[in-house]
Amino acid sequence: MSAQLVTELTILILAAFVGFEVISKVPTLLHTPLMSGTNAIHGIVIVGGIIVMGAPHPGFFMRLVSFAAVILATANVVGGFVVTDRMLEMFKKRPDEDAS
């Protein structure tokens, strides 16, 4: 393995650990805004994947990886919005059943 690959893998692993620690410390009330933020980030991933797929000569492997990134990020965005909608439903007032 090259030194650059080892450096990039080290950064990836450290970022995963830092991300896990940060997310695990978020209070329950802040999960909805956090979910909205990650939806925005995955929207950027979708745009980046589409740009790479539309490049003149990215090669088969890069097209395959960018296609997978677009599919997975789209699934994550849709799932994130579904979960966010369910979380926001918990804060809506329900009509009183006794008032009918």
FENLINKA-V737256 format. One record per residue. N is the residue number from 1. RES is the residue in three letters. OMEGA is omega in radians with two decimals (none if undefined). D_FIRST is the distance of its C-alpha to the first C-alpha in whole Angstrom. Layout:
BEGIN
n | res | omega | d_first
N | RES | OMEGA | D_FIRST
N | RES | OMEGA | D_FIRST
END
This chain:
BEGIN
n | res | omega | d_first
1 | MET | 3.14 | 0
2 | SER | -3.14 | 4
3 | ALA | 3.13 | 7
4 | GLN | 3.12 | 8
5 | LEU | 3.11 | 6
6 | VAL | 3.11 | 7
7 | THR | -3.14 | 10
8 | GLU | 3.09 | 11
9 | LEU | 3.10 | 11
10 | THR | 3.11 | 13
11 | ILE | 3.13 | 15
12 | LEU | -3.12 | 16
13 | ILE | 3.11 | 16
14 | LEU | 3.10 | 19
15 | ALA | 3.11 | 20
16 | ALA | 3.12 | 21
17 | PHE | 3.13 | 23
18 | VAL | 3.11 | 25
19 | GLY | 3.12 | 26
20 | PHE | -3.14 | 27
21 | GLU | -3.13 | 29
22 | VAL | -3.10 | 30
23 | ILE | -3.11 | 31
24 | SER | -3.14 | 33
25 | LYS | -3.10 | 35
26 | VAL | 3.10 | 37
27 | PRO | -3.08 | 40
28 | THR | -3.12 | 42
29 | LEU | -3.09 | 44
30 | LEU | -3.12 | 41
31 | HIS | -3.14 | 39
32 | THR | 3.08 | 41
33 | PRO | 3.11 | 40
34 | LEU | 3.11 | 36
35 | MET | 3.12 | 36
36 | SER | 3.10 | 38
37 | GLY | 3.12 | 35
38 | THR | 3.04 | 32
39 | ASN | 3.12 | 34
40 | ALA | 3.12 | 34
41 | ILE | 3.14 | 30
42 | HIS | 2.99 | 30
43 | GLY | 3.08 | 32
44 | ILE | 3.09 | 30
45 | VAL | 3.12 | 27
46 | ILE | -3.14 | 30
47 | VAL | 3.12 | 31
48 | GLY | 3.11 | 27
49 | GLY | 3.11 | 27
50 | ILE | 3.11 | 30
51 | ILE | 3.14 | 29
52 | VAL | 3.13 | 26
53 | MET | -3.13 | 28
54 | GLY | 3.14 | 30
55 | ALA | -3.05 | 28
56 | PRO | -3.09 | 30
57 | HIS | -3.12 | 26
58 | PRO | -3.09 | 23
59 | GLY | -3.07 | 23
60 | PHE | -3.09 | 23
61 | PHE | 3.14 | 20
62 | MET | 3.06 | 20
63 | ARG | 3.14 | 24
64 | LEU | 3.14 | 23
65 | VAL | -3.14 | 21
66 | SER | 3.06 | 24
67 | PHE | 3.10 | 26
68 | ALA | 3.12 | 25
69 | ALA | 3.14 | 25
70 | VAL | -3.13 | 28
71 | ILE | -3.10 | 30
72 | LEU | 3.12 | 28
73 | ALA | 3.09 | 29
74 | THR | 3.10 | 32
75 | ALA | -3.14 | 33
76 | ASN | 3.12 | 32
77 | VAL | -3.14 | 34
78 | VAL | 3.11 | 37
79 | GLY | 3.11 | 37
80 | GLY | 3.11 | 36
81 | PHE | 3.10 | 40
82 | VAL | 3.14 | 41
83 | VAL | 3.11 | 40
84 | THR | 3.11 | 42
85 | ASP | 3.11 | 45
86 | ARG | 3.13 | 45
87 | MET | 3.13 | 45
88 | LEU | 3.08 | 47
89 | GLU | -3.13 | 50
90 | MET | -3.09 | 50
91 | PHE | 3.13 | 52
92 | LYS | 3.11 | 54
93 | LYS | 3.10 | 58
94 | ARG | 3.08 | 59
95 | PRO | 3.14 | 63
96 | ASP | 3.12 | 65
97 | GLU | -3.13 | 66
98 | ASP | -3.06 | 69
99 | ALA | -3.09 | 71
100 | SER | none | 71
END
